Amino acid sequence: MNNLYIIACLLLLMGCSKSEFLSENPNRSQIVPTTLDDFQAILDRDIEMNGVGSTARGPVPGIGEAASDSYYVTDADFSGTLQPQIQNYYLWAAKPYVGDAVYDWDYPYLVIFSANVVLKGLEDISFTSVDKRQYNTVKGQALFHRAHAYFQLAQIFAPPYHKGNVTGKWGLPLRLEADLNEPIKRATLQETYNLILSDLSTAKDLLTADVQVKTRSSKPATFALLARTYLIMQEYEAAYAYADSCLQLMANLLDYNEVNAELPYPFVGGSQEHSEVIFSCNMISRPLMSYPFRPTFARVDSVLYASYDEYDLRKKVFFNQEQNGMSFKGSYDGREYNFAGLANDEVCLIRAEAAARLGNTGQALSDLNRLKMARWDKNVTFQPYTASTPEETLAQVLEERKKELLFRGLRWSDLRRLNLEGRSISLERVIGGETYRLLPNDPRYTYPIPNEVIAFHPDMPQNER
């Protein structure tokens, strides 16, 4: 039995909520995955592939959100709750690792390996003997998951993508095989993004528009991730085109007038129940590793909270007054876990930003106001955005991104890319009377490759800090 089957069997034996492939006492001679249903079962391991559950793993690191500027923690919580390595993430330490596992690296690579297991297994299936649509769907999902995980890793462990200035910059180690002994080396930044785009480009032609099972990828989800990737790459025409393609298939926005803001977590039922969500996925969550952005002790930046209009329902739906400040309760997961998937509000804002950057002020304002109206108190006259120039419109879009996409793992990427264009956003923390700062375009916007990885691959280039 080769590495593919060993790993696949282990993945399957861990359980899967959407498949009947496993029985309570499976016959070991029958657990080698050979069918499309078997490989779908691997992709349906939601705790691994989507980060869903109380001990979730998944593809979305928490480091970026931990290092972002939407919140702060008190001195008492910093010293009494956060582990030293997490404290280092929060304070942008030059040498953040203290010997603890770097789950933000490990878990996305587990997603990638699982996707590679499926892709390799599909090569051994006789295409003529299977359902073509199911085959395409399974393959498209695997490609999407691999691209999604690599995208997330690139936002933390690779430098920001600066269009026209990527020569000589390192990307990620790219695993493309389901072989534990596969030799790996660090790819360039351009090669990393090329793989993400290639996987998504293939996936979009294999997947259907069906999004009923939102932990599975789909054509709209693939369009949305392509739009997000091209936005990061400053390819605004492509970002606009893919955001528009996504919204042509799925454009629902939640009316916050229908959300009960009095509940501890207003989005009841979780992200799979809401029409605005395209792809359900959470940030990594570990019970024994409290990230500082968790709502139990993260306090929302007071300037950010004050930026919401009095009649903007997000002020009630997103936030709860605590004794020592405002906490965030607006995760689409419907619990304390951070939704970090794909949803139409983000796609709407991607199209608006791309439109503004391309000089299409009318389209940008139309998208902005459609989103704002869905968040506005229906008992009060709506106050639309207005602007006379693309730059004024763009400023409004960027402000709206900061207010709408809270605690989804997106702000860190925005800080990286916006500072590349000279927006001069500096971050500051105060702990124990000492002030810590992160200046624009500081090398600490890229976290180091984990020490254990470098130890096994001493020739691998390390990120500058």
C-alpha positions as a Markdown table, in Angstrom:
| # | Residue | x | y | z |
|---|---|---|---|---|
| 1 | Met | 0.0 | 0.0 | 0.0 |
| 2 | Asn | 1.6 | 3.3 | -1.1 |
| 3 | Asn | 1.6 | 6.7 | 0.7 |
| 4 | Leu | -1.5 | 7.8 | -1.1 |
| 5 | Tyr | -3.6 | 5.0 | 0.2 |
| 6 | Ile | -2.1 | 5.1 | 3.7 |
| 7 | Ile | -2.9 | 8.8 | 4.1 |
| 8 | Ala | -6.3 | 8.5 | 2.4 |
| 9 | Cys | -7.3 | 5.6 | 4.7 |
| 10 | Leu | -6.2 | 7.6 | 7.8 |
| 11 | Leu | -8.2 | 10.6 | 6.6 |
| 12 | Leu | -11.3 | 8.5 | 6.0 |
| 13 | Leu | -11.1 | 6.7 | 9.3 |
| 14 | Met | -11.2 | 10.0 | 11.1 |
| 15 | Gly | -14.8 | 10.3 | 10.1 |
| 16 | Cys | -16.9 | 12.4 | 7.7 |
| 17 | Ser | -20.3 | 13.8 | 8.3 |
| 18 | Lys | -21.5 | 13.8 | 4.7 |
| 19 | Ser | -20.6 | 10.3 | 3.6 |
| 20 | Glu | -21.8 | 6.8 | 4.3 |
| 21 | Phe | -18.5 | 5.4 | 3.1 |
| 22 | Leu | -17.5 | 4.6 | 6.7 |
| 23 | Ser | -19.2 | 2.1 | 9.0 |
| 24 | Glu | -18.7 | 1.7 | 12.7 |
| 25 | Asn | -16.5 | -1.3 | 12.2 |
| 26 | Pro | -15.2 | -1.0 | 8.6 |
| 27 | Asn | -13.6 | -4.0 | 6.9 |
| 28 | Arg | -10.0 | -3.1 | 6.5 |
| 29 | Ser | -9.9 | -4.7 | 3.1 |
| 30 | Gln | -12.5 | -2.3 | 1.9 |
| 31 | Ile | -11.2 | 1.0 | 3.2 |
| 32 | Val | -8.8 | 1.7 | 0.4 |
| 33 | Pro | -10.4 | 4.7 | -1.4 |
| 34 | Thr | -11.0 | 3.8 | -5.0 |
| 35 | Thr | -14.3 | 5.4 | -6.0 |
| 36 | Leu | -15.5 | 9.0 | -6.5 |
| 37 | Asp | -17.6 | 8.7 | -3.3 |
| 38 | Asp | -14.5 | 7.7 | -1.4 |
| 39 | Phe | -12.6 | 10.8 | -2.6 |
| 40 | Gln | -15.6 | 13.0 | -2.0 |
| 41 | Ala | -15.5 | 11.7 | 1.6 |
| 42 | Ile | -12.0 | 13.0 | 2.0 |
| 43 | Leu | -13.0 | 16.4 | 0.8 |
| 44 | Asp | -16.0 | 16.4 | 3.1 |
| 45 | Arg | -13.8 | 16.2 | 6.2 |
| 46 | Asp | -15.1 | 19.6 | 7.2 |
| 47 | Ile | -13.0 | 19.9 | 10.4 |
| 48 | Glu | -9.9 | 19.6 | 8.2 |
| 49 | Met | -10.9 | 21.2 | 4.9 |
| 50 | Asn | -13.2 | 24.0 | 6.2 |
| 51 | Gly | -12.2 | 24.6 | 9.8 |
| 52 | Val | -15.7 | 23.9 | 11.0 |
| 53 | Gly | -16.1 | 22.7 | 14.6 |
| 54 | Ser | -14.9 | 23.5 | 18.2 |
| 55 | Thr | -11.5 | 22.0 | 17.6 |
| 56 | Ala | -11.2 | 23.2 | 14.0 |
| 57 | Arg | -8.2 | 23.1 | 11.9 |
| 58 | Gly | -8.7 | 24.2 | 8.3 |
| 59 | Pro | -7.0 | 26.4 | 5.7 |
| 60 | Val | -7.3 | 30.0 | 7.2 |
| 61 | Pro | -4.4 | 31.0 | 9.5 |
| 62 | Gly | -5.2 | 33.2 | 12.6 |
| 63 | Ile | -1.8 | 35.0 | 12.6 |
| 64 | Gly | -2.9 | 37.7 | 10.2 |
| 65 | Glu | -6.1 | 38.6 | 12.2 |
| 66 | Ala | -4.1 | 38.4 | 15.4 |
| 67 | Ala | -1.7 | 41.0 | 14.0 |
| 68 | Ser | -4.4 | 43.3 | 12.6 |
| 69 | Asp | -5.7 | 46.7 | 13.8 |
| 70 | Ser | -9.5 | 46.1 | 14.3 |
| 71 | Tyr | -9.2 | 45.3 | 18.0 |
| 72 | Tyr | -7.0 | 45.4 | 21.1 |
| 73 | Val | -6.6 | 43.3 | 24.3 |
| 74 | Thr | -6.2 | 44.5 | 27.8 |
| 75 | Asp | -3.0 | 44.1 | 29.8 |
| 76 | Ala | -4.7 | 41.6 | 32.1 |
| 77 | Asp | -5.9 | 39.4 | 29.2 |
| 78 | Phe | -2.5 | 39.8 | 27.4 |
| 79 | Ser | -0.5 | 38.5 | 30.4 |
| 80 | Gly | -3.2 | 36.2 | 31.8 |
| 81 | Thr | -4.7 | 34.5 | 28.8 |
| 82 | Leu | -2.3 | 34.6 | 25.8 |
| 83 | Gln | 0.5 | 32.1 | 25.4 |
| 84 | Pro | 3.9 | 33.6 | 24.7 |
| 85 | Gln | 3.9 | 32.6 | 21.0 |
| 86 | Ile | 0.5 | 34.2 | 20.6 |
| 87 | Gln | 1.7 | 37.3 | 22.4 |
| 88 | Asn | 4.5 | 37.5 | 19.8 |
| 89 | Tyr | 2.0 | 37.3 | 17.0 |
| 90 | Tyr | 0.0 | 40.2 | 18.5 |
| 91 | Leu | 3.1 | 42.4 | 19.0 |
| 92 | Trp | 4.7 | 41.6 | 15.6 |
| 93 | Ala | 7.8 | 40.2 | 17.3 |
| 94 | Ala | 10.8 | 39.7 | 15.0 |
| 95 | Lys | 11.3 | 36.2 | 16.3 |
| 96 | Pro | 7.7 | 35.0 | 17.1 |
| 97 | Tyr | 8.2 | 31.3 | 17.6 |
| 98 | Val | 9.0 | 29.9 | 21.0 |
| 99 | Gly | 8.8 | 26.2 | 20.3 |
| 100 | Asp | 5.0 | 25.7 | 20.1 |
| 101 | Ala | 3.4 | 24.2 | 17.0 |
| 102 | Val | 2.7 | 26.7 | 14.2 |
| 103 | Tyr | -0.8 | 25.5 | 13.4 |
| 104 | Asp | -1.2 | 28.4 | 11.0 |
| 105 | Trp | 1.3 | 26.6 | 8.8 |
| 106 | Asp | 0.5 | 23.0 | 9.6 |
| 107 | Tyr | -3.2 | 22.9 | 9.0 |
| 108 | Pro | -3.3 | 24.6 | 5.6 |
| 109 | Tyr | -0.7 | 22.2 | 4.4 |
| 110 | Leu | -2.9 | 19.3 | 5.7 |
| 111 | Val | -5.6 | 20.6 | 3.4 |
| 112 | Ile | -3.2 | 20.8 | 0.5 |
| 113 | Phe | -2.0 | 17.2 | 1.2 |
| 114 | Ser | -5.6 | 15.9 | 1.3 |
| 115 | Ala | -6.4 | 17.7 | -2.0 |
| 116 | Asn | -3.3 | 16.1 | -3.5 |
| 117 | Val | -4.4 | 12.7 | -2.3 |
| 118 | Val | -7.7 | 13.1 | -4.1 |
| 119 | Leu | -6.1 | 14.5 | -7.3 |
| 120 | Lys | -3.6 | 11.6 | -7.4 |
| 121 | Gly | -6.3 | 9.1 | -6.7 |
| 122 | Leu | -8.4 | 10.5 | -9.6 |
| 123 | Glu | -5.6 | 9.7 | -12.0 |
| 124 | Asp | -6.0 | 6.0 | -11.3 |
| 125 | Ile | -9.8 | 6.0 | -11.9 |
| 126 | Ser | -11.0 | 4.8 | -15.3 |
| 127 | Phe | -12.7 | 7.9 | -16.7 |
| 128 | Thr | -14.9 | 5.9 | -19.0 |
| 129 | Ser | -16.4 | 3.9 | -16.1 |
| 130 | Val | -17.5 | 6.9 | -13.9 |
| 131 | Asp | -20.1 | 9.6 | -13.9 |
| 132 | Lys | -18.4 | 12.4 | -15.8 |
| 133 | Arg | -20.2 | 15.2 | -13.8 |
| 134 | Gln | -19.3 | 13.7 | -10.4 |
| 135 | Tyr | -15.7 | 13.2 | -11.5 |
| 136 | Asn | -15.4 | 16.8 | -12.6 |
| 137 | Thr | -17.0 | 18.0 | -9.4 |
| 138 | Val | -14.6 | 16.0 | -7.2 |
| 139 | Lys | -11.6 | 17.2 | -9.2 |
| 140 | Gly | -12.8 | 20.8 | -9.2 |
| 141 | Gln | -13.3 | 20.7 | -5.4 |
| 142 | Ala | -9.8 | 19.4 | -4.8 |
| 143 | Leu | -8.2 | 22.0 | -7.0 |
| 144 | Phe | -10.2 | 24.7 | -5.3 |
| 145 | His | -9.2 | 23.6 | -1.8 |
| 146 | Arg | -5.6 | 23.4 | -2.8 |
| 147 | Ala | -5.6 | 26.9 | -4.3 |
| 148 | His | -7.6 | 28.3 | -1.3 |
| 149 | Ala | -5.0 | 26.9 | 1.2 |
| 150 | Tyr | -2.1 | 28.2 | -0.8 |
| 151 | Phe | -3.7 | 31.7 | -1.1 |
| 152 | Gln | -4.2 | 31.8 | 2.7 |
| 153 | Leu | -0.6 | 30.7 | 3.4 |
| 154 | Ala | 0.7 | 33.3 | 1.0 |
| 155 | Gln | -0.9 | 36.1 | 2.9 |
| 156 | Ile | 1.1 | 35.2 | 6.0 |
| 157 | Phe | 4.3 | 33.5 | 5.0 |
| 158 | Ala | 5.1 | 35.1 | 1.6 |
| 159 | Pro | 5.7 | 38.8 | 1.0 |
| 160 | Pro | 2.9 | 41.0 | -0.4 |
| 161 | Tyr | 2.4 | 40.7 | -4.1 |
| 162 | His | 3.4 | 44.0 | -5.7 |
| 163 | Lys | 2.5 | 44.1 | -9.4 |
| 164 | Gly | 5.6 | 44.8 | -11.5 |
| 165 | Asn | 7.9 | 44.1 | -8.5 |
| 166 | Val | 7.9 | 40.4 | -7.8 |
| 167 | Thr | 11.3 | 39.4 | -9.3 |
| 168 | Gly | 13.6 | 37.8 | -6.8 |
| 169 | Lys | 10.9 | 37.4 | -4.2 |
| 170 | Trp | 10.2 | 34.0 | -2.5 |
| 171 | Gly | 6.8 | 32.4 | -2.3 |
| 172 | Leu | 5.9 | 29.1 | -0.7 |
| 173 | Pro | 7.1 | 25.5 | -0.8 |
| 174 | Leu | 4.7 | 24.0 | -3.3 |
| 175 | Arg | 3.6 | 20.4 | -2.6 |
| 176 | Leu | 1.9 | 18.9 | -5.7 |
| 177 | Glu | 2.1 | 15.2 | -5.0 |
| 178 | Ala | 0.5 | 12.8 | -2.5 |
| 179 | Asp | 3.9 | 11.5 | -1.5 |
| 180 | Leu | 5.4 | 12.1 | 2.0 |
| 181 | Asn | 8.8 | 11.8 | 0.5 |
| 182 | Glu | 8.3 | 14.4 | -2.2 |
| 183 | Pro | 11.3 | 16.7 | -2.5 |
| 184 | Ile | 10.3 | 20.3 | -1.8 |
| 185 | Lys | 11.9 | 23.6 | -2.4 |
| 186 | Arg | 10.6 | 27.1 | -2.0 |
| 187 | Ala | 8.9 | 28.5 | -5.2 |
| 188 | Thr | 9.1 | 32.1 | -6.2 |
| 189 | Leu | 6.2 | 34.4 | -5.4 |
| 190 | Gln | 5.1 | 34.5 | -9.0 |
| 191 | Glu | 5.2 | 30.7 | -9.2 |
| 192 | Thr | 3.0 | 30.5 | -6.1 |
| 193 | Tyr | 0.4 | 32.8 | -7.5 |
| 194 | Asn | 0.6 | 31.1 | -10.9 |
| 195 | Leu | -0.3 | 27.8 | -9.2 |
| 196 | Ile | -3.3 | 29.4 | -7.4 |
| 197 | Leu | -4.6 | 30.9 | -10.6 |
| 198 | Ser | -4.0 | 27.7 | -12.6 |
| 199 | Asp | -5.9 | 25.5 | -10.1 |
| 200 | Leu | -8.8 | 28.0 | -9.9 |
| 201 | Ser | -8.9 | 28.4 | -13.7 |
| 202 | Thr | -9.3 | 24.7 | -14.1 |
| 203 | Ala | -11.7 | 24.4 | -11.2 |
| 204 | Lys | -14.1 | 27.0 | -12.5 |
| 205 | Asp | -14.7 | 24.9 | -15.7 |
| 206 | Leu | -15.3 | 21.7 | -13.7 |
| 207 | Leu | -17.7 | 22.9 | -11.0 |
| 208 | Thr | -21.3 | 23.7 | -11.2 |
| 209 | Ala | -23.3 | 26.7 | -9.9 |
| 210 | Asp | -24.9 | 24.6 | -7.1 |
| 211 | Val | -24.1 | 26.0 | -3.7 |
| 212 | Gln | -26.5 | 24.0 | -1.5 |
| 213 | Val | -23.7 | 22.4 | 0.4 |
| 214 | Lys | -21.7 | 25.4 | 1.3 |
| 215 | Thr | -18.7 | 23.6 | 2.8 |
| 216 | Arg | -18.1 | 22.3 | -0.8 |
| 217 | Ser | -16.7 | 24.6 | -3.4 |
| 218 | Ser | -18.7 | 25.7 | -6.5 |
| 219 | Lys | -18.5 | 27.8 | -9.6 |
| 220 | Pro | -19.5 | 31.0 | -7.7 |
| 221 | Ala | -17.0 | 30.2 | -4.9 |
| 222 | Thr | -14.2 | 29.8 | -7.5 |
| 223 | Phe | -15.2 | 33.1 | -9.2 |
| 224 | Ala | -15.1 | 34.8 | -5.8 |
| 225 | Leu | -11.7 | 33.4 | -4.9 |
| 226 | Leu | -10.3 | 34.4 | -8.3 |
| 227 | Ala | -11.7 | 37.9 | -7.8 |
| 228 | Arg | -10.0 | 38.1 | -4.3 |
| 229 | Thr | -6.7 | 36.8 | -5.7 |
| 230 | Tyr | -6.6 | 39.2 | -8.6 |
| 231 | Leu | -7.5 | 42.1 | -6.3 |
| 232 | Ile | -4.4 | 41.1 | -4.2 |
| 233 | Met | -2.3 | 41.1 | -7.3 |
| 234 | Gln | -3.6 | 44.6 | -8.4 |
| 235 | Glu | -5.1 | 43.1 | -11.6 |
| 236 | Tyr | -8.3 | 45.2 | -11.3 |
| 237 | Glu | -9.8 | 44.3 | -14.7 |
| 238 | Ala | -9.7 | 40.6 | -13.9 |
| 239 | Ala | -10.9 | 41.2 | -10.3 |
| 240 | Tyr | -13.9 | 43.1 | -11.6 |
| 241 | Ala | -14.6 | 40.5 | -14.3 |
| 242 | Tyr | -14.6 | 37.5 | -11.8 |
| 243 | Ala | -16.5 | 39.4 | -9.1 |
| 244 | Asp | -19.1 | 40.3 | -11.7 |
| 245 | Ser | -19.3 | 36.6 | -12.9 |
| 246 | Cys | -19.8 | 35.5 | -9.3 |
| 247 | Leu | -22.6 | 38.0 | -8.7 |
| 248 | Gln | -24.3 | 37.1 | -11.9 |
| 249 | Leu | -24.7 | 33.6 | -10.5 |
| 250 | Met | -25.3 | 34.5 | -6.8 |
| 251 | Ala | -26.0 | 38.0 | -5.6 |
| 252 | Asn | -28.0 | 37.7 | -2.4 |
| 253 | Leu | -27.3 | 40.1 | 0.4 |
| 254 | Leu | -28.7 | 39.6 | 3.9 |
| 255 | Asp | -31.2 | 42.3 | 5.0 |
| 256 | Tyr | -30.0 | 43.1 | 8.5 |
| 257 | Asn | -33.5 | 44.3 | 9.4 |
| 258 | Glu | -34.4 | 40.6 | 9.6 |
| 259 | Val | -31.5 | 39.8 | 12.0 |
| 260 | Asn | -32.2 | 39.7 | 15.7 |
| 261 | Ala | -29.5 | 41.9 | 17.1 |
| 262 | Glu | -30.4 | 41.2 | 20.7 |
| 263 | Leu | -29.1 | 37.6 | 20.5 |
| 264 | Pro | -25.6 | 36.8 | 21.8 |
| 265 | Tyr | -24.6 | 35.7 | 18.3 |
| 266 | Pro | -27.2 | 37.1 | 15.8 |
| 267 | Phe | -26.5 | 34.9 | 12.8 |
| 268 | Val | -28.4 | 31.8 | 14.0 |
| 269 | Gly | -27.8 | 28.5 | 12.2 |
| 270 | Gly | -24.3 | 29.2 | 11.1 |
| 271 | Ser | -22.8 | 30.2 | 7.8 |
| 272 | Gln | -24.3 | 27.3 | 5.8 |
| 273 | Glu | -27.8 | 28.6 | 6.5 |
| 274 | His | -27.4 | 32.2 | 5.1 |
| 275 | Ser | -28.1 | 33.1 | 1.5 |
| 276 | Glu | -25.2 | 35.6 | 1.4 |
| 277 | Val | -22.6 | 32.9 | 2.1 |
| 278 | Ile | -21.0 | 31.3 | -0.9 |
| 279 | Phe | -18.3 | 29.1 | 0.8 |
| 280 | Ser | -18.4 | 28.2 | 4.4 |
| 281 | Cys | -15.1 | 28.2 | 6.2 |
| 282 | Asn | -13.7 | 29.4 | 9.6 |
| 283 | Met | -10.4 | 30.5 | 10.9 |
| 284 | Ile | -8.3 | 28.0 | 12.7 |
| 285 | Ser | -9.5 | 27.5 | 16.3 |
| 286 | Arg | -7.7 | 25.5 | 19.0 |
| 287 | Pro | -9.1 | 25.3 | 22.5 |
| 288 | Leu | -5.7 | 25.4 | 24.2 |
| 289 | Met | -4.4 | 28.2 | 21.9 |
| 290 | Ser | -6.5 | 31.3 | 22.4 |
| 291 | Tyr | -5.9 | 33.8 | 19.7 |
| 292 | Pro | -6.2 | 37.5 | 20.9 |
| 293 | Phe | -9.0 | 38.3 | 18.4 |
| 294 | Arg | -11.5 | 35.8 | 20.1 |
| 295 | Pro | -14.6 | 37.7 | 21.2 |
| 296 | Thr | -14.3 | 36.6 | 24.8 |
| 297 | Phe | -11.5 | 39.2 | 25.3 |
| 298 | Ala | -10.8 | 41.1 | 22.1 |
| 299 | Arg | -12.1 | 44.6 | 22.3 |
| 300 | Val | -13.1 | 46.5 | 19.1 |
| 301 | Asp | -11.1 | 49.6 | 18.3 |
| 302 | Ser | -13.2 | 52.6 | 19.5 |
| 303 | Val | -12.4 | 54.7 | 16.4 |
| 304 | Leu | -13.7 | 51.9 | 14.2 |
| 305 | Tyr | -16.9 | 51.5 | 16.2 |
| 306 | Ala | -17.5 | 55.2 | 16.1 |
| 307 | Ser | -17.2 | 55.2 | 12.3 |
| 308 | Tyr | -20.6 | 53.4 | 11.9 |
| 309 | Asp | -23.6 | 55.6 | 11.2 |
| 310 | Glu | -26.3 | 55.8 | 14.0 |
| 311 | Tyr | -28.8 | 54.0 | 11.7 |
| 312 | Asp | -26.3 | 51.4 | 10.4 |
| 313 | Leu | -27.7 | 48.2 | 11.8 |
| 314 | Arg | -24.2 | 46.7 | 12.0 |
| 315 | Lys | -23.6 | 48.8 | 15.1 |
| 316 | Lys | -26.1 | 46.5 | 16.9 |
| 317 | Val | -25.7 | 43.3 | 14.9 |
| 318 | Phe | -21.9 | 43.2 | 15.1 |
| 319 | Phe | -21.1 | 44.6 | 18.5 |
| 320 | Asn | -22.0 | 44.0 | 22.2 |
| 321 | Gln | -21.2 | 46.4 | 25.0 |
| 322 | Glu | -18.9 | 44.8 | 27.7 |
| 323 | Gln | -17.7 | 46.3 | 30.9 |
| 324 | Asn | -14.3 | 47.1 | 29.3 |
| 325 | Gly | -15.3 | 48.0 | 25.7 |
| 326 | Met | -17.1 | 46.6 | 22.7 |
| 327 | Ser | -16.9 | 42.9 | 21.7 |
| 328 | Phe | -17.6 | 41.5 | 18.2 |
| 329 | Lys | -20.5 | 39.1 | 17.9 |
| 330 | Gly | -21.2 | 39.2 | 14.2 |
| 331 | Ser | -19.5 | 36.1 | 12.8 |
| 332 | Tyr | -21.5 | 34.4 | 10.1 |
| 333 | Asp | -20.7 | 31.1 | 11.9 |
| 334 | Gly | -23.3 | 32.1 | 14.5 |
| 335 | Arg | -21.0 | 31.3 | 17.4 |
| 336 | Glu | -17.7 | 32.6 | 18.8 |
| 337 | Tyr | -15.7 | 31.1 | 15.9 |
| 338 | Asn | -14.6 | 33.4 | 13.1 |
| 339 | Phe | -16.2 | 33.0 | 9.7 |
| 340 | Ala | -13.5 | 33.3 | 7.1 |
| 341 | Gly | -15.2 | 32.0 | 4.0 |
| 342 | Leu | -16.5 | 33.7 | 0.9 |
| 343 | Ala | -19.7 | 35.8 | 0.9 |
| 344 | Asn | -21.5 | 38.1 | -1.5 |
| 345 | Asp | -20.8 | 41.2 | 0.6 |
| 346 | Glu | -17.0 | 40.8 | 0.0 |
| 347 | Val | -17.5 | 40.1 | -3.7 |
| 348 | Cys | -19.7 | 43.2 | -4.0 |
| 349 | Leu | -16.9 | 45.2 | -2.4 |
| 350 | Ile | -14.3 | 43.7 | -4.7 |
| 351 | Arg | -16.4 | 44.7 | -7.7 |
| 352 | Ala | -16.9 | 48.2 | -6.2 |
| 353 | Glu | -13.2 | 48.7 | -5.5 |
| 354 | Ala | -12.1 | 47.4 | -9.0 |
| 355 | Ala | -14.7 | 49.6 | -10.6 |
| 356 | Ala | -13.5 | 52.7 | -8.7 |
| 357 | Arg | -9.8 | 51.9 | -9.6 |
| 358 | Leu | -10.9 | 51.5 | -13.3 |
| 359 | Gly | -12.7 | 54.9 | -13.2 |
| 360 | Asn | -16.2 | 53.4 | -13.2 |
| 361 | Thr | -17.6 | 55.5 | -10.4 |
| 362 | Gly | -21.2 | 54.8 | -11.1 |
| 363 | Gln | -20.8 | 51.0 | -10.8 |
| 364 | Ala | -18.7 | 51.4 | -7.6 |
| 365 | Leu | -21.3 | 53.6 | -6.0 |
| 366 | Ser | -24.2 | 51.3 | -7.1 |
| 367 | Asp | -22.5 | 48.3 | -5.3 |
| 368 | Leu | -21.6 | 50.4 | -2.2 |
| 369 | Asn | -25.2 | 51.6 | -1.9 |
| 370 | Arg | -26.7 | 48.2 | -2.5 |
| 371 | Leu | -24.6 | 46.8 | 0.4 |
| 372 | Lys | -25.3 | 49.8 | 2.6 |
| 373 | Met | -29.0 | 49.6 | 2.1 |
| 374 | Ala | -29.0 | 46.0 | 3.2 |
| 375 | Arg | -27.5 | 47.1 | 6.5 |
| 376 | Trp | -29.6 | 50.3 | 7.0 |
| 377 | Asp | -32.5 | 50.7 | 9.4 |
| 378 | Lys | -35.6 | 50.5 | 7.2 |
| 379 | Asn | -37.5 | 52.9 | 9.5 |
| 380 | Val | -35.1 | 55.7 | 8.7 |
| 381 | Thr | -34.5 | 57.5 | 5.3 |
| 382 | Phe | -31.6 | 55.8 | 3.6 |
| 383 | Gln | -28.5 | 58.0 | 3.1 |
| 384 | Pro | -26.6 | 56.8 | 0.0 |
| 385 | Tyr | -22.9 | 57.3 | -0.7 |
| 386 | Thr | -22.1 | 60.0 | -3.2 |
| 387 | Ala | -18.8 | 60.9 | -4.8 |
| 388 | Ser | -17.5 | 63.1 | -7.6 |
| 389 | Thr | -14.2 | 61.4 | -8.4 |
| 390 | Pro | -12.9 | 57.8 | -8.6 |
| 391 | Glu | -10.4 | 58.5 | -5.8 |
| 392 | Glu | -13.2 | 59.7 | -3.5 |
| 393 | Thr | -15.2 | 56.7 | -4.3 |
| 394 | Leu | -12.2 | 54.4 | -3.7 |
| 395 | Ala | -11.7 | 55.9 | -0.3 |
| 396 | Gln | -15.3 | 55.1 | 0.6 |
| 397 | Val | -15.0 | 51.5 | -0.7 |
| 398 | Leu | -11.9 | 50.9 | 1.4 |
| 399 | Glu | -13.6 | 52.4 | 4.5 |
| 400 | Glu | -16.6 | 50.1 | 3.9 |
| 401 | Arg | -14.3 | 47.0 | 3.6 |
| 402 | Lys | -12.9 | 47.8 | 7.0 |
| 403 | Lys | -16.4 | 48.1 | 8.5 |
| 404 | Glu | -18.0 | 45.2 | 6.7 |
| 405 | Leu | -15.4 | 42.4 | 6.7 |
| 406 | Leu | -14.4 | 42.4 | 10.3 |
| 407 | Phe | -12.6 | 39.5 | 11.9 |
| 408 | Arg | -12.6 | 37.4 | 8.7 |
| 409 | Gly | -8.9 | 37.2 | 8.1 |
| 410 | Leu | -9.0 | 39.8 | 5.4 |
| 411 | Arg | -7.7 | 43.0 | 7.1 |
| 412 | Trp | -4.1 | 41.8 | 7.2 |
| 413 | Ser | -4.0 | 41.3 | 3.4 |
| 414 | Asp | -5.6 | 44.7 | 3.0 |
| 415 | Leu | -3.0 | 46.4 | 5.2 |
| 416 | Arg | -0.2 | 44.7 | 3.2 |
| 417 | Arg | -1.5 | 45.7 | -0.2 |
| 418 | Leu | -2.7 | 49.2 | 0.7 |
| 419 | Asn | 0.6 | 50.2 | 2.2 |
| 420 | Leu | 2.3 | 49.1 | -1.0 |
| 421 | Glu | 0.5 | 51.9 | -2.8 |
| 422 | Gly | 1.5 | 54.5 | -0.2 |
| 423 | Arg | -1.5 | 54.7 | 2.1 |
| 424 | Ser | 0.9 | 54.9 | 5.1 |
| 425 | Ile | -1.1 | 52.9 | 7.6 |
| 426 | Ser | 0.8 | 52.4 | 10.9 |
| 427 | Leu | -0.2 | 50.0 | 13.6 |
| 428 | Glu | 0.3 | 50.5 | 17.3 |
| 429 | Arg | -0.2 | 48.5 | 20.5 |
| 430 | Val | 0.2 | 49.5 | 24.1 |
| 431 | Ile | 1.0 | 46.8 | 26.6 |
| 432 | Gly | 2.2 | 47.4 | 30.2 |
| 433 | Gly | 2.8 | 51.0 | 29.4 |
| 434 | Glu | 5.1 | 50.1 | 26.5 |
| 435 | Thr | 4.3 | 51.1 | 22.9 |
| 436 | Tyr | 4.8 | 48.7 | 20.0 |
| 437 | Arg | 4.6 | 49.9 | 16.4 |
| 438 | Leu | 4.4 | 48.3 | 13.0 |
| 439 | Leu | 5.3 | 50.8 | 10.2 |
| 440 | Pro | 4.1 | 50.6 | 6.6 |
| 441 | Asn | 5.9 | 47.9 | 4.5 |
| 442 | Asp | 7.9 | 46.7 | 7.5 |
| 443 | Pro | 9.4 | 43.2 | 6.8 |
| 444 | Arg | 7.4 | 41.9 | 9.8 |
| 445 | Tyr | 4.3 | 42.0 | 7.6 |
| 446 | Thr | 5.6 | 38.6 | 6.4 |
| 447 | Tyr | 5.9 | 36.0 | 9.2 |
| 448 | Pro | 8.9 | 33.5 | 9.2 |
| 449 | Ile | 8.7 | 30.0 | 7.8 |
| 450 | Pro | 8.4 | 27.9 | 11.0 |
| 451 | Asn | 11.7 | 26.9 | 12.5 |
| 452 | Glu | 10.9 | 23.1 | 12.2 |
| 453 | Val | 10.5 | 23.5 | 8.5 |
| 454 | Ile | 13.8 | 25.3 | 8.1 |
| 455 | Ala | 15.5 | 22.6 | 10.3 |
| 456 | Phe | 14.4 | 19.9 | 7.9 |
| 457 | His | 15.3 | 22.0 | 4.9 |
| 458 | Pro | 18.3 | 24.1 | 5.9 |
| 459 | Asp | 18.8 | 25.3 | 2.3 |
| 460 | Met | 15.4 | 26.8 | 2.2 |
| 461 | Pro | 15.5 | 30.7 | 2.2 |
| 462 | Gln | 14.0 | 32.2 | 5.3 |
| 463 | Asn | 11.9 | 35.4 | 5.3 |
| 464 | Glu | 13.6 | 38.6 | 6.2 |
| 465 | Arg | 12.4 | 40.1 | 9.6 |
